[in-house]
Amino acid sequence: MSLPAFHYGSDDSGLVWGFLIDPDGRTEAIGAADAITRLRQPAGDPSPGQFFWLHFNLSNAASERWLRAHAGLDEGFYEILHQGSRSTRIEVVDNALVAVVNDVLHNFSFDSADISTLWVHVTPHGVISARRKPLESIERLRQAVLHGAPLRSPVELLVHLLRDQADVLVNIVRDAVARVDTTEDQLLAGRLTRKREDLGALRRVLVRLQRLLAPEPAALFRLLQRPPAWVAPEDRQDLRQSTEEFTVVLSDLAALQERIKLLQEEIAAQVNEDNNRSLFLLTIVTVMALPINLIAGLLGMNVGGMPLAQHAHGFWIVLGFTAAFTAAVAWLLLRLQRPR
């Protein structure tokens, strides 16, 4: 008995889903065979304004082979696909837009391992996207397409993806703010326990999110200044607006990081204050014990002429003197400790 093939959520070609999209919102699902027919058409659309969207799973090794055999993409796209730098950016490669978009996985749990990359290739006739793990923003975009969101061009599909990514980041910031608010309330109430490490881990994840999700300014500037000729003016404006909206979200993320940093400093100051108080108490106890040790050492010397050695109440006299001297030393130390 042969085992069933496992395709990581895709078919034998690595295709997760494929759509033909009309500007009025009508959507038609297509498979790999229909996608090959579509890609082999010279440049025309089956209907005016219609374009395709093919989404691939790179965890399936057949995906890249299928793309090289049928998609006709420039070699620059595959170089970007395999290069180490994965910062969010949009570049022009062979008169096509190639976007590297970082996103979070489903059920993001503030773990840096829950961040992965999506590659998008945009031409006047369609969009090809590829990822290795299921991502939140691309699923939101798929749901929007299925529900008939009006998309007039492939560039608008990319803009919609960027806005979905910004919405996901907004929700992450809100969840992080709620966690920070809880920690801050516990700090003010004096019930903070082992939250400094949690804040440090949260801040590291937010820093990585900002570093990966923040679009490269130079790449965006070059694109907006000299976009491909086939990009419509309204698409250029939408792309510029989406990047500005994303910048606002990133500024909120940076402000939250600064707030976490200040809260960490406040917790560290509180810990240092508690340590200083404990050290001062230990010092007082040590100093208060000095007279007792000193007198015990002196009276313990086995020599002649020891005072009060023959006195009937000598022990109680020495004990009272020691207690009085110790109380005086403690009063003096506490008086010096009071704030002035």
C-alpha positions, 0 to 999 in steps of 0.5 A: 500500500502506497502512502499518500503524498504530503504537499504542505497545504498545496497541490503537486505543483506547489500551488496553494490557490489561484484566482482570476480577478475582475475589477468589479470583484468577481473571482474565479478559482483556477488550478495549476493547469489553468494557470499554465494556460493563463501564463502562456497567453502573450499579453492579453487578458480573457476580459479587459482589466482581469488579472490572475493571482497565484499563491505558492508554498515554497515548503513544497520543493515542486513550487520553485521547479514549477515557477521556473518551468512555467512562470517565466520570471526573471532570474532576479526574483529567484536571487531575492528569494534565496538571499539572506536579507529579508527586510521589507522592501519593494523593488523594480526587477525587469520592469516588474515589482518584486516585494519582500514582505515580512508577516506573522504566523497565525495565532501569533504568540509574541515569539520571534519564531512566529515571523516569516517572509512572503515574496510577491512578483507583480506585473501588469497581468497578474501577481505571483506570491510565495511563502514557506509558512502560512501567514496572517496577512495573506490569509486576510487578503484571500478572504477579501478576494473571496468576498468580492473586494474590488481590485482594479489592478495587480498593484492594488492587490499588493497595496491591499496586502500592505494594508492588511499587514499594517492591520495585523501589526496594529492588533499586535501593538494593541495586545502588547500595550495591554500586556504592558498596562497589566505589568505597569498596574502590578508595579504600581500596586506593589505586586510585581513578580518576575515581570522584568524578564517578560518585558525584556522578551516582549521588547526583543520581539517588538524590536525584531518586528520593527526591523523586519517589517519597516520598509526600506526607505531608499527602495521605496523612494526609488520606486515612488520616484521612478515606478514602471510605466505600467503602474497607473497614477492612482496605484502610485498614490495608493502605494504612497498612502499605504507606506505612510499609514504603515509608517504611523504604525511603526512609530506607535511600535517605536513609542511602545518600545520606549515605554517598555524600556522606561518601565524596565528602568523603573523596575530595575530602580525598584529592585536596586532600592529593595536591595539597598534597603536589605543591605542597610538592614544587614549593616545595622544588625552587624553594627549593633552586634559589634558592642556585644562582640567587643565586650564579650571579647574583653570580658572573656580574657583570662587575666587579673584585674577584671572589673566587676568580677567579684560584684554580685550584680556584675553580669546585669550591669554589663548586660544593661550597659551593652543593651544601652550602648547598642540602642544608642548606636541603632538610634544614631544609624536610623537618624542618619538614614532619614531623608533630609 
